[in-house]
């Protein structure tokens, strides 16, 4: 079955679902109020240099300053000389051409690089480089050399800059190569001219929106069709495809059905499942996925699966299925950074090797760079997945206002005892006529029932009456003690 790409467009946000064999493999969401900045090019101003961290904060016109590390300064990395400390390279107030390589994530500002790269359909142009590289996803060494040789022959003498050949170039013609080179040259020359006169901070180049990036980055020989539920967006994408991406225009289709596109393909249900901690496996096992600021953990459990010939066989089959589900969930949820996978312990070295190989195969279809280590001494698989944009949960959700993201709330009994201690503290400092407790229904009910004796003892101890009042808007942890 051919792959499909579904695009749902509203005035507020655009959502893209990449389908394979009828199942959602990737989800991408871009909101008008918070457009991604990765690949945008700015003229920035150095706001602050931090020698102790070998980094600098750069003003690029955003609410929060962006971050530039000394390792991301191109002149420092490729000059052929020993790397200079950042205070020798940058100074406050200096104007600088920079590109965003990581979006603002959580409390961290955008990350920058001074090495500029501009992506086309087949090539990535590196104006400061001179070599021609080939995507690591093209693994055949002979094919890599053939592609590199073809591009070198097509480039005119004295042509500056370097290129990275993308995976889409495997079946490209010489004409396609030349069209991409011409497009990227125009883009770079225009950007360079604007940089000469633009004040700092200024945006010089904005990455394509998600609809056009779909045509440039997602479409390949396996893509059967692209359905868009907005006529205006469909026409814009069709015009872009005709001008820049040969062969994509005929795959585009406008969906005009009455039933919402994402409902028709059950994408809405998949989004809801992608926000859950628990992911069920078909065999009866399940995963528990926990995302924290430092890392993401994935715990594999057998659950109710007892279908193997033996206990070891049951564990092995559960782990094998989990490899594919974990790989898919990483793409769906756009999880990045350090990821720890706790597969069920396997005694057999052959089983561990088979699970690891299957996991690497499942991860191979990911567009994002991934590194996987083998099983550690504790039986964990450690891996990293490049993080450039916020995860799905961070885009769609926010910390719970009741538990502040802990995932738990204090019991009503715990809150009752906190209130009793608070009244004792207040009674020692102030001589009030009466103390009134304002709390949630659950806490007040506990004071009227199980903890009524504790409340009476407290009233006798401080020698003052204590009254109760329900506040329906309070959550279970909220309370106030009013001195009357």
C-alpha positions as CSV (number, residue, x, y, z in Angstrom):
1,X,0.0,0.0,0.0
2,X,1.3,3.4,-0.9
3,X,2.1,6.0,1.7
4,X,-0.3,8.9,2.2
5,X,0.1,12.4,3.6
6,X,-2.9,14.1,5.1
7,X,-3.0,17.8,5.7
8,X,-5.7,19.5,7.8
9,X,-5.7,23.3,7.6
10,X,-7.5,25.7,9.8
11,X,-6.9,29.5,10.3
12,X,-5.2,28.7,13.7
13,X,-3.1,25.7,12.9
14,X,-1.9,23.2,10.2
15,X,-1.6,19.5,11.1
16,X,0.2,16.9,9.0
17,X,-0.2,13.1,9.4
18,X,2.1,10.8,7.5
19,X,0.4,7.4,6.9
20,X,2.0,4.0,6.1
21,X,-0.2,1.0,5.5
22,X,-3.2,2.9,7.0
23,X,-1.4,3.7,10.3
24,X,-0.2,7.1,11.4
25,X,3.6,7.1,11.5
26,X,4.3,10.8,12.0
27,X,2.4,13.9,13.3
28,X,3.5,17.5,12.7
29,X,1.6,20.5,14.1
30,X,2.4,24.1,13.2
31,X,0.4,27.0,14.8
32,X,0.1,30.5,13.4
33,X,0.8,31.9,16.9
34,X,4.0,29.9,17.3
35,X,5.7,29.1,14.0
36,X,8.9,27.0,14.1
37,X,12.1,28.9,13.6
38,X,14.5,26.1,12.7
39,X,16.5,27.1,9.6
40,X,15.5,30.7,9.8
41,X,18.5,33.1,9.1
42,X,18.9,36.3,11.1
43,X,21.2,39.2,11.5
44,X,21.7,39.2,15.2
45,X,23.4,41.3,17.8
46,X,25.7,39.9,20.5
47,X,24.0,40.8,23.7
48,X,26.3,39.1,26.2
49,X,29.4,37.0,26.1
50,X,29.9,34.4,28.8
51,X,33.6,33.2,28.9
52,X,32.9,30.8,31.7
53,X,30.3,28.9,29.6
54,X,32.1,29.6,26.3
55,X,28.8,30.8,24.9
56,X,27.0,34.0,24.0
57,X,23.4,35.3,24.1
58,X,22.3,36.8,20.8
59,X,19.4,39.1,20.2
60,X,17.6,38.0,17.1
61,X,14.4,40.0,17.8
62,X,12.6,37.4,20.0
63,X,11.3,37.8,23.5
64,X,14.1,35.6,24.8
65,X,17.7,35.9,23.6
66,X,19.0,33.0,21.6
67,X,22.1,30.9,22.6
68,X,25.3,30.4,20.6
69,X,28.0,28.0,21.8
70,X,31.6,28.3,20.8
71,X,31.4,24.9,19.0
72,X,28.7,26.3,16.7
73,X,30.8,29.2,15.4
74,X,31.8,28.1,11.9
75,X,34.9,30.3,11.6
76,X,36.2,28.7,14.8
77,X,35.6,25.1,13.7
78,X,36.8,25.2,10.1
79,X,39.6,27.8,10.1
80,X,42.2,25.0,10.4
81,X,43.7,26.7,13.4
82,X,43.3,25.9,17.1
83,X,39.9,26.9,18.4
84,X,39.8,30.4,19.9
85,X,37.9,31.1,23.1
86,X,34.6,32.8,22.5
87,X,35.7,36.1,24.1
88,X,38.4,36.3,21.3
89,X,35.8,35.8,18.6
90,X,32.8,37.8,19.7
91,X,32.2,41.1,21.6
92,X,29.1,42.7,22.9
93,X,27.2,44.8,20.3
94,X,28.7,42.9,17.3
95,X,26.4,42.1,14.4
96,X,26.4,38.4,13.3
97,X,24.8,36.3,10.6
98,X,23.2,33.3,12.4
99,X,20.8,30.4,11.7
100,X,18.5,28.7,14.2
101,X,19.3,25.0,14.6
102,X,17.0,24.4,17.6
103,X,13.7,25.9,18.4
104,X,12.9,27.4,21.8
105,X,12.2,24.4,24.0
106,X,10.7,24.8,27.4
107,X,12.7,27.4,29.3
108,X,15.6,27.3,26.9
109,X,16.0,29.9,24.2
110,X,16.6,29.0,20.5
111,X,20.1,27.6,19.7
112,X,22.1,29.2,16.9
113,X,24.9,28.4,14.5
114,X,27.0,30.7,12.3
115,X,27.2,27.9,9.7
116,X,24.5,28.7,7.2
117,X,22.7,25.9,5.3
118,X,19.8,26.3,2.9
119,X,17.7,23.3,2.0
120,X,16.4,22.6,-1.5
121,X,14.5,19.6,-2.8
122,X,17.6,17.5,-3.7
123,X,20.5,19.5,-2.2
124,X,21.4,21.4,0.9
125,X,23.6,24.4,0.0
126,X,26.5,25.3,2.4
127,X,27.8,28.6,1.2
128,X,30.8,28.6,3.6
129,X,31.9,25.1,2.6
130,X,33.7,23.7,-0.4
131,X,33.1,20.0,-0.3
132,X,30.2,17.8,-1.6
133,X,28.8,15.4,1.0
134,X,26.1,12.7,0.6
135,X,23.3,11.9,3.1
136,X,24.2,9.1,5.5
137,X,20.8,7.5,4.6
138,X,22.3,6.6,1.2
139,X,24.3,3.7,2.4
140,X,25.6,2.2,-0.9
141,X,29.2,3.4,-1.3
142,X,29.1,3.1,-5.1
143,X,25.9,5.1,-5.3
144,X,27.3,7.8,-3.1
145,X,30.4,8.2,-5.3
146,X,28.2,8.3,-8.5
147,X,26.0,11.0,-7.1
148,X,28.9,13.0,-5.9
149,X,30.6,12.7,-9.3
150,X,27.5,13.7,-11.2
151,X,27.0,16.9,-9.1
152,X,30.7,17.9,-9.4
153,X,30.5,17.6,-13.2
154,X,27.3,19.7,-13.4
155,X,28.6,22.6,-11.2
156,X,30.1,25.4,-13.3
157,X,33.8,26.2,-12.8
158,X,34.5,28.6,-10.0
159,X,31.2,27.9,-8.3
160,X,31.5,28.7,-4.6
161,X,30.1,26.8,-1.7
162,X,29.5,23.2,-0.9
163,X,26.5,20.8,-1.0
164,X,25.0,17.9,0.8
165,X,23.1,15.5,-1.6
166,X,19.8,14.5,0.0
167,X,18.1,11.0,-0.2
168,X,15.6,12.4,-2.7
169,X,18.4,12.8,-5.2
170,X,18.8,9.1,-5.8
171,X,16.5,9.0,-8.8
172,X,17.0,12.7,-9.9
173,X,18.0,13.7,-13.4
174,X,20.8,16.2,-14.3
175,X,18.2,18.7,-15.1
176,X,16.7,18.3,-11.6
177,X,20.1,18.9,-10.1
178,X,20.7,22.1,-12.1
179,X,17.3,23.5,-11.2
180,X,18.0,22.9,-7.5
181,X,21.4,24.5,-7.8
182,X,19.9,27.6,-9.6
183,X,17.1,27.9,-7.0
184,X,19.6,27.7,-4.0
185,X,22.0,30.2,-5.7
186,X,19.2,32.8,-6.1
187,X,18.1,32.3,-2.5
188,X,21.6,32.7,-1.1
189,X,22.4,35.8,-3.3
190,X,19.2,37.5,-2.2
191,X,19.9,36.7,1.4
192,X,23.4,38.0,1.2
193,X,22.3,41.3,-0.4
194,X,19.7,41.9,2.3
195,X,22.3,41.1,5.0
196,X,24.5,44.0,3.8
197,X,21.9,46.7,4.7
198,X,19.6,45.0,7.3
199,X,19.8,46.4,10.9
200,X,20.4,44.0,13.7
201,X,18.3,42.2,14.7
202,X,16.5,41.3,11.5
203,X,15.0,38.2,9.9
204,X,16.7,37.6,6.5
205,X,15.3,34.2,5.5
206,X,12.2,32.3,6.8
207,X,11.9,28.6,6.4
208,X,9.0,27.3,4.3
209,X,5.8,26.7,6.2
210,X,4.9,23.2,7.0
211,X,2.7,22.6,3.9
212,X,5.5,23.5,1.5
213,X,8.0,21.6,3.6
214,X,5.9,18.5,3.2
215,X,6.4,18.7,-0.6
216,X,10.2,19.4,-0.2
217,X,11.1,17.0,2.6
218,X,8.4,14.3,3.0
219,X,7.4,13.2,-0.5
220,X,9.3,10.3,-2.0
221,X,8.8,7.4,-4.5
222,X,6.6,5.6,-1.9
223,X,4.2,8.5,-1.5
224,X,0.9,7.6,-3.3
225,X,-1.1,10.8,-2.7
226,X,-1.3,14.0,-0.6
227,X,-4.7,15.0,0.6
228,X,-5.4,18.6,1.6
229,X,-8.7,19.8,3.1
230,X,-8.2,23.5,2.2
231,X,-8.7,24.6,-1.4
232,X,-6.6,27.7,-0.9
233,X,-3.7,25.7,0.5
234,X,-4.1,23.0,-2.2
235,X,-3.7,25.6,-5.0
236,X,-0.7,27.2,-3.3
237,X,1.0,23.8,-2.9
238,X,0.2,22.8,-6.5
239,X,1.8,26.0,-7.8
240,X,4.9,25.4,-5.6
241,X,5.1,21.7,-6.8
242,X,4.8,22.7,-10.5
243,X,7.6,25.3,-10.1
244,X,10.1,23.4,-7.9
245,X,9.2,19.8,-7.4
246,X,8.6,17.8,-10.6
247,X,6.3,14.8,-10.2
248,X,4.6,15.9,-7.0
249,X,1.8,18.0,-8.4
250,X,-0.1,15.0,-9.8
251,X,-0.1,13.4,-6.3
252,X,-1.8,16.3,-4.7
253,X,-5.5,16.1,-4.1
254,X,-8.1,18.4,-2.6
255,X,-10.3,16.7,0.0
256,X,-13.8,18.2,-0.1
257,X,-15.8,15.5,1.8
258,X,-18.3,16.4,4.6
259,X,-16.6,14.2,7.2
260,X,-13.4,15.8,8.6
261,X,-10.3,14.4,7.0
262,X,-8.6,13.4,10.3
263,X,-11.8,11.7,11.5
264,X,-12.0,9.7,8.3
265,X,-8.6,8.2,8.8
266,X,-8.8,8.0,12.6
267,X,-6.0,10.4,13.1
268,X,-7.8,12.3,15.9
269,X,-7.9,9.0,17.9
270,X,-4.2,8.5,17.3
271,X,-3.4,12.0,18.6
272,X,-5.3,11.2,21.8
273,X,-3.4,7.9,22.2
274,X,-0.1,9.7,21.6
275,X,-0.7,11.9,24.7
276,X,-1.3,8.9,27.0
277,X,1.4,7.4,29.2
278,X,0.3,3.8,28.4
279,X,0.6,2.3,24.9
280,X,-1.0,-1.2,24.5
281,X,0.7,-3.8,22.4
282,X,-1.3,-6.2,20.2
283,X,0.0,-9.2,22.0
284,X,-1.3,-8.0,25.4
285,X,1.8,-6.3,26.7
286,X,2.1,-2.5,27.1
287,X,4.6,0.4,27.3
288,X,4.8,3.1,29.8
289,X,6.3,6.3,28.4
290,X,7.4,9.1,30.8
291,X,8.8,12.3,29.4
292,X,10.9,14.6,31.7
293,X,13.0,17.6,31.0
294,X,16.3,15.6,31.2
295,X,15.2,12.4,29.4
296,X,12.4,10.1,28.3
297,X,12.0,6.6,29.7
298,X,10.1,3.7,28.0
299,X,9.3,0.7,30.2
300,X,8.2,-2.5,28.4
301,X,5.8,-4.9,30.3
302,X,4.3,-8.3,29.4
303,X,0.9,-7.4,30.8
304,X,-1.6,-10.2,29.9
305,X,0.5,-11.8,27.2
306,X,1.1,-15.5,27.8
307,X,1.2,-16.8,24.2
308,X,4.8,-17.9,24.1
309,X,6.0,-21.6,24.3
310,X,7.9,-20.7,27.5
311,X,8.4,-17.7,29.8
312,X,11.6,-16.7,27.8
313,X,9.7,-17.0,24.5
314,X,6.9,-14.8,25.9
315,X,9.4,-12.1,26.9
316,X,11.3,-12.3,23.6
317,X,8.1,-11.9,21.5
318,X,6.9,-9.0,23.7
319,X,10.3,-7.2,23.3
320,X,10.3,-7.7,19.5
321,X,6.9,-6.2,19.1
322,X,7.8,-3.3,21.5
323,X,10.8,-2.3,19.2
324,X,8.4,-1.3,16.4
325,X,5.9,0.3,18.7
326,X,8.6,2.4,20.5
327,X,10.1,3.5,17.1
328,X,6.7,4.6,15.9
329,X,5.9,6.4,19.2
330,X,9.1,8.4,19.1
331,X,8.1,9.7,15.7
332,X,4.5,10.3,16.6
333,X,5.3,12.1,19.8
334,X,8.5,13.8,18.4
335,X,10.5,12.7,21.5
336,X,14.1,13.9,21.5
337,X,17.2,14.1,23.6
338,X,18.2,11.1,25.8
339,X,15.9,8.1,25.7
340,X,16.2,5.1,28.0
341,X,14.4,1.9,26.9
342,X,13.8,-0.7,29.6
343,X,13.0,-3.9,27.8
344,X,12.0,-6.9,29.8
345,X,15.1,-8.7,31.0
346,X,16.3,-11.5,28.7
347,X,18.8,-14.2,29.8
348,X,19.7,-15.3,26.3
349,X,22.4,-13.2,24.5
350,X,20.9,-14.2,21.2
351,X,17.6,-12.8,22.2
352,X,19.2,-9.5,23.2
353,X,21.1,-9.2,19.9
354,X,17.9,-10.0,17.9
355,X,15.9,-7.4,19.8
356,X,18.6,-4.8,19.3
357,X,18.9,-5.5,15.6
358,X,15.1,-5.3,15.2
359,X,15.1,-2.0,17.1
360,X,17.7,-0.5,14.8
361,X,15.7,-1.6,11.7
362,X,12.6,0.0,13.1
363,X,14.4,3.2,13.8
364,X,16.0,3.3,10.4
365,X,12.9,4.9,8.8
366,X,13.1,7.9,11.1
367,X,14.0,11.2,9.4
368,X,15.7,12.5,12.5
369,X,19.2,11.5,13.4
370,X,19.4,8.8,16.0
371,X,22.2,7.0,17.8
372,X,21.6,3.7,19.6
373,X,23.9,2.0,22.2
374,X,23.7,-1.7,23.0
375,X,22.3,-3.1,26.2
376,X,24.0,-1.6,29.3
377,X,25.1,-3.6,32.3
378,X,21.7,-2.9,33.8
379,X,19.9,-4.2,30.7
380,X,18.8,-0.8,29.4
381,X,19.1,0.5,25.8
382,X,20.4,4.0,25.8
383,X,19.8,6.2,22.7
384,X,19.6,9.8,21.6
385,X,17.2,11.4,19.0
386,X,18.0,14.8,17.7
387,X,15.6,17.4,19.2
388,X,14.9,20.4,17.1
389,X,11.3,21.2,17.9
390,X,8.9,20.8,20.9
391,X,7.4,17.3,21.4
392,X,3.8,16.7,20.7
393,X,2.9,16.8,24.4
394,X,4.6,20.2,24.9
395,X,2.8,21.6,21.9
396,X,-0.7,20.4,22.8
397,X,-0.6,20.2,26.6
398,X,0.6,22.2,29.7
399,X,1.4,21.1,33.3
400,X,-1.7,20.3,35.3
401,X,-2.6,23.4,37.5
402,X,-3.6,21.1,40.3
403,X,-0.5,18.9,40.7
404,X,1.9,21.3,38.8
405,X,3.1,18.5,36.6
406,X,3.9,16.0,39.4
407,X,1.2,13.6,38.3
408,X,0.0,13.3,41.9
409,X,-1.9,15.4,44.4
410,X,-1.7,15.3,48.2
411,X,-4.4,13.2,49.9
412,X,-7.2,15.0,51.7
413,X,-5.9,13.7,55.0
414,X,-2.4,15.1,54.3
415,X,-4.0,18.5,53.6
416,X,-6.1,18.3,56.8
417,X,-2.9,17.8,58.9
418,X,-1.2,20.7,57.1
419,X,-4.1,22.9,58.0
420,X,-4.1,21.8,61.7
421,X,-0.3,22.6,61.9
422,X,-1.0,26.0,60.2
423,X,-3.6,26.9,62.8
424,X,-1.2,26.1,65.7
425,X,1.4,28.4,64.1
426,X,-1.1,31.2,63.6
427,X,-2.5,30.8,67.2
428,X,1.0,31.3,68.6
429,X,1.5,34.6,66.7
430,X,-2.0,36.1,66.7
431,X,-4.8,36.4,69.2
432,X,-7.8,35.9,66.9
433,X,-11.4,35.6,68.0
434,X,-12.0,32.6,65.7
435,X,-10.2,30.6,62.9
436,X,-12.0,29.8,59.8
437,X,-10.8,27.0,57.4
438,X,-11.5,27.6,53.7
439,X,-10.9,24.3,51.7
440,X,-12.2,22.0,49.1
441,X,-15.3,19.8,49.6
442,X,-13.1,16.6,50.1
443,X,-11.1,18.2,52.9
444,X,-14.1,19.8,54.7
445,X,-15.9,16.4,54.5
446,X,-12.9,14.7,56.2
447,X,-12.9,17.3,59.0
448,X,-16.6,16.7,59.5
449,X,-16.2,12.9,59.6
450,X,-12.9,11.1,60.4
451,X,-10.9,14.1,61.6
452,X,-13.7,15.7,63.6
453,X,-12.0,14.6,66.8
454,X,-8.7,16.1,65.7
455,X,-10.4,19.4,65.0
456,X,-12.1,19.4,68.4
457,X,-8.8,18.7,70.2
458,X,-7.1,21.5,68.3
459,X,-9.9,23.9,69.3
460,X,-9.5,23.0,72.9
461,X,-5.7,23.3,72.7
462,X,-5.8,26.9,71.3
463,X,-8.9,27.9,73.3
464,X,-10.6,29.3,70.2
465,X,-13.4,28.1,68.0
466,X,-12.6,26.8,64.5
467,X,-15.3,27.0,61.7
468,X,-15.3,25.3,58.3
469,X,-16.3,26.7,54.9
470,X,-16.3,24.9,51.5
471,X,-14.7,26.7,48.6
472,X,-15.9,25.0,45.4
473,X,-13.2,26.5,43.2
474,X,-10.4,25.2,45.4
475,X,-8.5,22.1,44.3
476,X,-7.7,19.4,46.9
477,X,-4.4,21.0,47.8
478,X,-5.6,24.6,48.2
479,X,-6.7,26.0,51.5
480,X,-6.7,29.3,53.5
481,X,-6.9,29.9,57.2
482,X,-8.8,33.2,58.0
483,X,-8.3,35.0,61.3
484,X,-11.7,36.4,62.4
